[in-house]
Amino acid sequence: MTTDPSYFEPKMRLLQTQTGLEFLEDEFSSKADDTVRSDSFVGYKIFDSLTTVKKRLEKGKALSCFCIDGSRDEVCIAYKVPKQPFNDITYVTVKVKYDVKEVAGVHFRRFEIQQGTHKIERGSQRITDFAIMLPFWYKNNFGQQYTLVYSDWDVLDNDRKDHKGPTPVSRKLFASDQP
């Protein structure tokens, strides 16, 4: 049985495939570490450029962001920089302004982009939360305000500016004028 070629053929194919994959991994792994890979998931989107982030913020498009050191008064939005090492993340901070607009129980706030850019290492323990910024649109008009929904489905707490919590119940939404 062990002298039959049909016994050795699958083993030789497997060995050849494995050797080929190891060769490709060695050939491409050193080059991949020097550039930004956009296909790897890090919990938030890394946008193409700072210009893209600013345009999305101005035009009322959703943005992916993260928080550093548990901060609730600003969020960070990552973007790519040419020839940036894979482990570095460049980001801009966006400050939360507490002029609140409530629509059907959802609270929206203004966000102001801060000057300057920052860097942090990918996988840093300082990144504490991930969130998505959803814009306020009413009758095809962007209200220049966003709401934050965190990865654990909490939102910013309006009563306590430095905390997050579950979406509050809107008294206006369920109020009636009848006694």
C-alpha positions in Angstrom: 0.0 0.0 0.0 2.8 2.5 0.8 4.5 1.7 -2.5 1.5 2.7 -4.5 1.8 6.2 -6.2 -1.8 7.1 -5.3 -0.7 7.0 -1.6 2.1 9.5 -2.0 0.5 11.9 -4.6 -1.8 13.8 -2.2 0.9 14.1 0.4 3.3 15.6 -2.2 0.7 18.0 -3.4 0.0 19.2 0.2 3.7 19.6 0.8 4.2 21.6 -2.4 1.2 23.8 -1.6 2.5 24.5 1.9 6.0 25.3 0.6 4.5 27.7 -2.0 2.4 29.5 0.7 5.4 29.8 3.0 7.4 31.3 0.1 4.7 33.9 -0.6 4.4 34.8 3.0 8.1 35.4 3.3 8.1 37.4 0.1 5.3 39.7 0.9 5.2 40.0 4.7 8.2 42.3 5.1 6.7 44.7 2.5 3.3 44.8 4.1 4.6 45.9 7.4 6.0 49.2 6.0 2.7 50.5 4.5 -0.9 51.0 5.7 -3.2 48.1 5.1 -6.8 49.3 4.8 -8.3 45.9 4.9 -7.5 45.1 8.5 -10.2 45.7 11.1 -9.2 47.9 14.0 -12.6 48.9 15.4 -12.9 52.1 13.4 -12.5 53.2 9.8 -9.2 54.8 8.7 -10.2 57.5 6.2 -8.2 58.2 3.0 -7.0 61.7 4.1 -7.7 64.6 6.5 -9.5 66.4 3.6 -11.9 63.4 3.4 -12.6 63.7 7.1 -13.3 67.4 6.9 -15.6 67.1 3.9 -17.6 64.3 5.5 -18.0 66.4 8.7 -19.1 69.5 6.7 -21.5 67.5 4.4 -23.2 65.6 7.2 -22.0 62.1 6.4 -21.5 59.4 9.1 -18.0 59.1 10.6 -16.3 56.3 12.5 -14.3 57.4 15.5 -12.7 56.3 18.8 -12.1 57.7 22.3 -8.8 57.9 24.1 -8.4 57.5 27.8 -12.2 57.4 28.4 -12.6 61.0 27.2 -16.3 62.0 26.5 -15.8 65.6 25.4 -13.8 64.7 22.3 -13.5 61.9 19.8 -10.7 61.0 17.4 -11.0 60.2 13.7 -8.2 58.3 12.0 -6.9 58.9 8.5 -4.1 57.7 6.3 -0.8 59.4 5.7 1.4 58.3 2.8 4.1 55.8 3.6 3.0 55.7 7.2 4.2 52.6 9.2 1.4 50.0 9.7 1.5 50.4 13.5 1.1 54.2 13.6 -2.4 55.8 13.5 -2.7 59.4 12.6 -5.9 61.1 13.8 -7.6 64.4 14.3 -9.6 65.3 17.4 -13.2 66.6 17.2 -14.5 68.4 20.2 -18.1 67.9 21.4 -20.1 71.1 22.0 -22.9 70.7 24.4 -25.7 72.7 22.6 -28.2 69.8 22.5 -31.0 69.3 20.1 -33.4 66.5 20.9 -35.5 64.8 18.2 -37.7 61.8 19.1 -35.4 61.0 22.1 -32.2 61.2 20.2 -29.8 63.9 21.3 -27.6 65.7 18.7 -24.7 68.0 19.4 -22.3 70.2 17.4 -18.8 68.8 16.8 -15.9 71.1 16.1 -12.7 69.9 14.5 -9.5 70.8 16.5 -6.3 72.1 14.9 -3.3 69.8 14.7 -3.0 66.1 14.2 -1.8 63.3 16.6 -0.3 59.8 16.4 -1.0 56.8 18.4 0.2 53.2 18.1 -2.3 50.6 16.7 -3.7 48.5 19.5 -2.9 51.0 22.1 -4.5 50.5 25.5 -5.3 54.2 25.5 -8.1 53.6 23.0 -11.1 52.9 25.2 -14.2 53.2 23.1 -15.3 53.0 19.4 -18.3 55.0 18.1 -20.1 56.2 15.0 -21.1 59.8 14.5 -24.6 59.9 12.9 -25.7 63.3 11.4 -28.9 65.1 12.1 -30.9 65.6 8.8 -34.3 67.1 8.7 -36.2 67.6 5.4 -33.1 67.2 3.3 -31.2 69.8 5.4 -28.1 69.0 7.5 -28.5 70.5 10.9 -24.7 70.7 11.5 -25.1 68.3 14.4 -24.3 64.7 15.1 -25.1 62.0 17.7 -22.6 59.5 19.0 -23.5 55.8 19.2 -20.8 53.7 20.9 -19.9 50.1 20.1 -21.8 48.9 23.2 -25.0 50.9 22.0 -24.6 53.6 24.7 -24.9 57.3 23.9 -23.6 60.4 25.5 -25.6 61.2 28.6 -27.1 64.7 28.4 -27.5 65.2 32.1 -23.9 64.3 32.9 -21.6 65.6 30.1 -18.7 63.4 31.0 -20.6 60.0 31.0 -22.3 57.8 28.5 -25.3 55.6 29.1 -28.4 54.1 27.5 -30.6 56.2 25.3 -32.9 58.2 27.6 -36.7 58.0 27.3 -38.1 61.1 25.6 -40.8 62.7 27.7 -41.9 64.8 24.7 -42.3 61.8 22.5 -44.8 60.1 24.9 -46.5 63.2 26.4 -50.1 63.9 25.7 -52.1 67.1 26.2 -55.0 65.3 27.6 -55.6 65.1 31.4 
